[in-house]
Amino acid sequence: MIKAQDSFINELNRRSFLGTGGMGIGSVALNSLLAQDASSKDTGIAGLPDLPVKAKRVIFLCMAGGPSHLETFDYKPKLDELHGKPMPESFTKGQPIAQLQGQQLKVQGHMTKFKKYGKSGQLISDFLPWTAKMADEICILRSMLTEQINHDPAHTFMNTGTAISGRPSMGSWINYGLGSETDELPGFVVLSSVGGRNPQPIASRQWSSGFLPGRYQGVEFNSTGDPVNYLRNPKHVSRENQRRVVEAVKGLDQIRNESIKSDDINTRISAYEMAFRMQASIPELMDFSNEPKHIIDMYGAQPGDGSYATNCLLARRLAERGSRFIHLYHRGWDHHGGLENYMKICCGLTDKPTWALLTDLKQRGMLKDTLVVWGGEFGRTPMFQGKGGAGRDHHMKGFSMWMAGGGVRGGMSHGATDELGYNSVDNIVHIRDLHATMLHLLGINHDRFTVQYQGLDARLTGVEKAKVVKEIVS
C-alpha cells in the first residue's frame, strides 16, 4: 500500500514531467486540443469553391433497384401501340440484356396513365400523384445513360463514376473538397429504408472514401434502435470521464503523429472527437418533439420506424444542421415481375415523403441552396418480363432522374429517349455529366478537382470528357 507522502511525491514528479518544457507531452497535447477546439471544422481544400456557389449541400434520393422510367416520367405512345408484339430487333440486336438474354422479346406497354401537370405541363405518371404537385419545381432528366447493367456495379458507377471498387464516393469527394459546415455531425450521412420487391443489399463500400482520407467516408445511421452503434456510454461512465479519455487518447495520437505523419492516425483522432460530440448531437437530432405535428404528418413520419418518410424528415434536419451530403436509399424497386403492384407499394412509401421534403425545404428557404437528386442506378426495359405478373428487366441505355433546388431550373424536362424508351437519343446525360453538373452547382470545376492517385490525376468525373448540363442551370 502506497503511503500518502509517497503518493504526493509521485504526483508531483508526474506533474513536473508533463509540465516542463514548451514541448513537453502535456503542453503538446494541451496545445493540440486547444487548437482543435478553436477551429474543429474541416475547411476543405484551399481555393475551393472556385466557381459561383448555387448549392451548399446535396440530398440524394436513391430508389435502389432501378425504378421504371416507363411508369414514372417517360411517356411513349408507340409503346402502347406495339404492346404484346415482338420487340423490333433493330433496338436490341447485340445489346447487353440482364435476364432476358436468349428469350423471345415482346413489347410491354405502359402499366399506368400519364398526364400533364403544373404550368410547365410536365408529363408524370399516375403512380406519382405527389411528385406531380411539384412539377414546376423539378427538372426531369429523360435521357440518362449508365454503363453497368447489374445492381451492385451500377450503384458503384452511380456513386463513384467508375465500376472499379475502392474509389471514393461522390459524398466523400464533395466533403473532401468543400469541408464541413458542422463539427457536431458527420458531413456525409447514409440512411436506408426497405419496401417493395426484392430489396437488393447495398454494400457499405458504396459510401467509401476510397483513396481519400477515411474521415470523409459516409456514416451509416441505423434504421431502427440507436442510430449509431456504440455511441452511448457504458453504465457508470459519465460524459466528463469519457471526455477525459478522448482527450488523453487524442493527445497521445497527436504526439505519435508528429513523427510518422499518418493519415490513418488523423482519421482516428477525428473519429474519436466526432464520436464524442455525436453523443450530444445525435439524441438532439433524433428527438422530434420540437417538430410541429403538421410537419410530422406532412411527411407521414413515425420516429424510430426506419421508414423512408422518417428518413426524409431526418434528411431535412441533417441539412439544416450542416451535413454536406445526405444519401437516402429506398430498397425495393427491382421489379422483374408484379411491376404494377410493386410500383404502387414503392410509390406509396416514397412519393408523398419526397414531396414533403421539397415542400419543407422550400418553406424554410433551404431549397434554393439544397440540391435534391432523385433516381435509381438504371431504368427498366421496354420489353416484357414475367415473374409473378408483368415486369421489366434492368436497362442502362435510357432512363429518367430528376433534380431540384440548388441552382437547377425547375419546371422543365431535358433530353429524350427514342420512341420506345430504349435508347437515350437527345441531349444525352451520362452519369459523369450528372456528377460534373452536381459539382458545378456546388461551385467546383470538375476538371480541376483532382487527387494524385497511382500516378494519375484522379477525378470523380473520370478521365473521359464529362460535361456540365448547362441548360438546366438557372
N, C-alpha and C positions, 0 to 999 in steps of 0.2 A: 504494500500500500504506500503510495507516494505521500510524503509529508506536505503540509500546506506550504512550508517555506520552499521546498524543492519545486513544487508546482509553480509558485510565484516566479522563481528564478528561470524555470523553463519557459514560462510565458513571456518573461522579459526578454530572454535571448531570442525567442521566436519573433517578437515584435521588432527587435533591433535588426535581425537578419532581413525581415521583409521591408523594413523602412529605410535602411541605409542605402545611400547612393541614388542618384537620379534614375539609374537604370535597374534598380532593384526589382525583384519579381513583383513585390506588392505595388510598386509605382507603375511598372509596365502594365499590369493587369488593371489597376485603377484608371490610369490614363486612357487605356483602350476602352474601358467601359464608359468612361465619361464622354469620350469622343463618339462612341456608338449611341449613347443616349441623346447627345446633342443633335445628331442627324442620322437616324436609323433607316431612313427611306433610301431605296435604291433609285438613283437618279438617271440610270440608263447610260447610253453611250454619248459622249461629248459630240456635239454637232447635230444631234437628233432631237426633235424633228427637223428635217431640212426642207420641208415644203409646208405650205399653209395647212393648219390643222382643222379638219372638219369633224372628226370623231375622236373622242378621248378614250373610248372603251368599246369592246365588242361583246355581244351576246349571240352565240352561235347555237341555233336550234337544230340539232341533227335528228332527222327522222330515220333512225337506223334500220336498215333492211331494204331501203330503196322504195319510196312511195311512187306510185304510178303517175307519171305526168299526164297520161291519157285519161285519168279520173280526177285530176286536180286543176291543171292550168292550160292544157294543150288540146284544144278542140279541133277535131279533124272530121268534117262531114264525110269525106271519102272513106273513112274507117267504117262508119255505119253502113255505107253503100256496099262495101265489099264484105261485110260480116259473114263468116261461115265459108267464104270462098278461099281457094288456095292463095297463099301469100305469094305475090309476084317474085319470081326468082331473081329478078334484077336487083332487088333490095338485099337479099340475103346470101347470094352465092359467094362463097369464100369468106364470109364474115364470121367472126367469133360469136358463138352462141353458148350459153352456160349449160342448160339442161335439156334443150330442145334439139341438140345435135342428132342428126340421123332420123328425126321424126318428120312426119308429114305436117307441114306448117300451114295453118289456117288463120285467116284474119279474125281478130276478136274486136268487135265494135265497142263503143263506149258503154260503160255499165251505169251511166247516170246522165243527167242533162246538164247543159251549160247555159248560163245567162250572162248578160252584160250588167255590170254594177258600177255605181259611182258616176261622177261627172266624166271620168275618163273612159267609161264603157269597157272596162277590162272583163274578159271572159273568164269566169270562175265556175267550178262545178258545184252541183247541189250538195256534194259531200262537205263543203266548206262554207256554210252559211255565215259563220262569224268572220272568217277571213274576207268574205265578200263585203262586209261592212267597212273594211279598211282598204278597199280597192284603190282609193285615192292616196293612200299612204305608202303603198308598196310599189316596188319596181320588179316586175316579173321577168326573169331571165329565161327565155324559152328555148335557148339554143346551147345548153350546156354540153360539154364534152369531157369525158374522162378516158383513162387508158387501161382501167382494170375492171374485170367483169365478175369477180367474186368478192364476197363481203370484206374479208379482212384486208386483202391488198387494196381494195377500193377505198376503205376507210384510211388506210395508211397513205394512199395517194392524196386523198382529200385533205388530210391533216398535215402532211409533211411536204407535199409536192413531188414525191417520188414513191415508188413501190418498194424501195430498199429500206429494210428495217434498220432502226437505230439512228435515224435522222431527227432533228428537232421538230416538234410540232409547231403549228402556227402560233398557238398561245405562248409557247416558250420564246419563239423568235420575237414576238411583239413585246413581251415583258423584258427581254434582254435588251432590246433597242431603246425602249422608252422608259424603262424603270417602273416603279410602283407609285401609285397615288395614295397608298396606305401602308402603314407599318404595323397595323393591328390584325390584318387578314392577308391570306395569300393573294398574290396578284393574278394567279391563274387557278381557277376552281372548276371542278368537273362534278356534274350532278347527273344521275341517271334514273330512269323510270322504265316500267315494263307494262305492256298491254297490247294484245293483238296476236298475230300468228307467228310462231316460230321465232321467238326473240333471240337473235344471234348474240353470242357473248361479245363484249368489247374488251380487248386486251389493254392493260394499263400502259403498254408502250405507245398507245395512240396519243397519250399526253406526255410522252417522254421529252426530256430536254436534249436528248441525243448527245452531240459533242459539245453543247453549251454547258456552262456550269450547272450542277444539279439543282441549285436553288431556284432555277427557272422552270422546273417541271411542274405539271399540274398537280393540284392536291385534290384527291377524290373525296367527296363527302358521302358518307353512308346515307342510304335512302331512309332507313329507319334506325331507331336507337340513337346512340351517341353519334353525332355527325362525323367525328374524327376519333379513331381508336386511341386509347391510352392517353387521352387528353386530361382526364380528371386525375387529381392527386390521389394516392392511396389514403386509406383512413389514417388519421392522426398526423398527416403531413400537411402543415399549414402552408399558405401561399408565401409567407415570409421565409420559411425554411427552404421551400422549393426555389425561391428567388436566389437564395444564397448558394444553393447547389449549382444552379445555372450559371451564376456569375463566376463561381470557382472553376467549373469545367471550362467555361469560355475563356477565362483568363489564362488557364494553362494551355489551352489550344492556341491562343494568340501568341504566347511565348514560343511554343514549338514552331509555329508558322513563321516566326521571324527568321528562322534558319533554313527551313525547307521550302517555303513559299508554295504551299499546296492548295489548289482549288478545292480539293476534297475537304480539307480542314476548314476552309472558308465556308463551304456548304454546310458542314456540321455546325459551325458556330452560328450561322444564320438560322439553321433549323432549330437549334436549342432555343434561341431567342424568340423566334416566331412562335414556337410551341408554347412558350411561357406566356406570351402576350395573348395567344388564342385562348388560353384558359379563361380569360376575362371576356374577350370579344365574341367568341363563338356562342356562349349562352345568351348574350345580348342579341346576336344576330338571329338566333332560333326562337327567341321569345316574341311571339306575335301579339302579345297583349296590348301593345301600343298601336296595332293596326286597326283602323276603323272596321266595324263589322261589314259595311257595304263594300270595302275593298277586298276583304277575305271572300265574301260571297261572289264578288265580281270574278275572281279567279276560280272559284269553286275549290279553294284550298282547305285542307284539313291538316293542321300542323302535326308533323310526325308520321304522316301516312305514306311518304315516299312516292307520291303521285307526281305526274308531270305538272299538274296545276300548282301544287305546293312548291315545286322546283322553280316554276316561273316567278312566283312571288319571292322566293329566295334569291333568284337572279336579280330582280329589281333591288332588293335590299343589299345585295353584294355590290351592285353597280353604284348605288348611292353612297356606299361606304368606301369606295375606291378600288375595288378589284378591277383589273385591267381587261381580263379575258375570262368570260364565263361560258362554259361549254355544257349544254344540256343534250343528253342522249335520251330519246324515247325508243326503246327496242320493241319491235313487233310489226314492222312494215314489210316483211318478206312474204309477199302474197302470191305464191305459186298456185294456190288454189283458194277457193272461197273468197275471192277478192271483194265482191260486193259486201259480204257480211263483215269481213275484217276491216274494210275501209270505213264502215260505219263505226266499228269499235275504236279504231285508231283515231279517226277524226273526232269522235265523241269525246275521247280523252284529251285531245290536244288542241282542237280548233278554238274553243272559247278561251282557254287559258292564254293562248298566243295572242288573241285579240285583246284580252285583258292586259297583258304585258305591254303591248304597244300603246293602249289607251292610258294606262297608268303612267308610263314613261312620258307620254305627251302632256298629260295634265300636270305633271311635276316639272315640266320644262326640260326634261332629260333626253327626249327623243332626238332633239336637234344635234346632240353630240354623243349619242349612243348608236352605234351601228348594229342593227339586228339582221342576222342572216338565217334563212330557213331553207332546208333541203336535206336530201339523203345522199348516200355515196354514189348512187346511179339511179336510172329510171327503170321502166319495165317495157317489155316488148309489145309491139302491136299484134303479135301472134298469140293464139290461144294456148294455154297450158291447163290441163285439167287434173287437179288433185283435190278432191273434196269440193267440187264446183269450179266454175271458170276462174282461171287466174292468168298471170303473166310471168314470164321468165325475166332474169336480170338483163339489163340493157345499158350500154355505155355510150352509144353513138349519138344520143339525143335525149335530153331530159330537162326538167324545169327546176329552178330555185327562185327565191325572191330575197330582196334586200330592202331595208327601210331605215330611215333616220340617218344620222351621222354624215350628212352631205350628199345623200342619194336622192335623186329626183323621184318623187312619188307619183303614182297615177300613170305609169307608163309601162309598156312591155318592150323588151329588147330582144331582137333575134327571132328566128323561127326554125322549125323543123320542116321536113318535106310533107307531102300530102297525107302520109300515113303515120307521121310522127316517128319515123325510123332514124333518119339522119338529120343532124343539125346542118342547115344549109345557108342560113342568112345571119350575118353578124355573129359568127360562132364565138362562144366564150369557153375557152379551155379552163381547167382548174387553175392552171398557173396564172391565167388572166384574172381570175377571181381573186387570187392571192395578191397579185400586183395592184388590183383596184382597192382591196382592203387596206394594204399598206399605204397607198396614195391618200386615202381618206384619213388615215391616222397621221399623215404628214411625213411619210417615209418614201424616198425614192428607192424603189425595189432594186434597181440596177446597181446602186451604190451600197446597198445594205448587205455586206458580205462578212464572212468569217473565214480565216485561213484554216483549212482542214485537209490533211493529207496532200499538202502542196497545191491545193486549189482554192480559189475564191468561192466558197460555198454560199448559196443563196436559198431562201425559201422558194423563190421562183425558178430555181434551177439554171442550167447553162443554156437551154433553148430560149429563144426570144419569147418573152411574155409581154403583154400589152395592158395598159390601163384602159378600162372601158369608159372612155371619157364622155360618151353620150349619156351615161346615166348619172354623171356627177353634176350636182347643182352649182 
